[in-house]
């Protein structure tokens, strides 16, 4: 069979092109460190690689989300710690102000310090994170949550919404708490009922400790404790029905419908005290009431009794605020622990995904370099052979 010169040349060129292509492929593999350069190299493996890459990207994003949530919750945790420290200091000032050794000048000094403390609490409630977003404005993170109105009352301008951040394929975590929940919705009184001393009382009786001794017997209503004499009292509900009565001893407790109220000192005939459903009271109102009470003039024993009642009520409300903040902070700590666990799991998952990817696409350098040398040698031989054979012609032998 005769082979034409053109066919021979084309065959040789095709062989050189094939070896050049294979050499180029190996060089790309060596340069990139990956054995699969395109889906055509191994379609089934490429599908698996793309799935693993997608899962790795998703897991990495969960880690980024977790870091952002950790940062924001850490800001909140520090703010709650600062709030607790501030409230504890205010409580100490309240105890100091309630001491019988305080004179008008020292009480005025305490009131001035309380003014500064209230502003400090307002500053904490309006804190921002590293991105300039308000921590306690709910979902309206660009809106300052707390401010004083023209009447002097502190109002909340945020909302009750909270952001849910996805930290794993199956987990979401709340990355903050609204200011309404933390600073505005604090249980009043003992959580069940509040007490008050009527401002027109003339005796030395003042509100002391309160408690719910039998929750099943408590009826949610407003009650009036009236003294018919210095030693006799009766308790009536909002319908003016008598629900309790008895003989009073100074500093003794009055019980009715599963509740107990201690009256310190000696009330006078006609004096009244009230017990009403608790509801909620914001921290700013509590502190505003406290500093107003500390500035009150004390000229008579009745004034002193009213002052003592106000201090007792303030102390009780501050304790409620401290417990409330502790509960919120416990929730923050639990969420931070959840994030830490999810991050650790995610990091392990990422290592496993990267290992699987490596097994599928990473190049065996030793084998590839050996093949690269072989292909280079083969290409050089093919080129050299072709250059020699291409010179063969009958014309070279014609004289």
Secondary structure, DSSP 8 states (H G I E B T S, - for coil): ----HHHHHHHHHHHHHHHHHHHHHHHHHHHHTBS--STTT-HHHHHHHHHHHHHHHHHHHHHHHHHHHHHHHHHHHHHHHHHHHHHHHHHHHHHHHTSTT--HHHHHHHHHHHHHHHHHHHHHHT-B-TTS-BTTSTT-TTS--EEE-TTS-EEE-S-S---EEE-SSS-EEE----HIIIII-EE-TTSSEEEEE-TT--SS-EEEEEEES-GGG---S-EEEEEEETTEEEEE-TT--EEEEEE--TT-EEEETTEEEEEES---TT-EEEEEE--EE-HHHHHHHHHHHHT----SHHHHHHHHHHHHHHHHHHHHHHHHHHHHHHHHHHHHHHHHHHHHHHHHHHHHHHHHHHHHHB--HHHHHHHHHHHHHHHHHHHHHHHHHTT--GGGT--
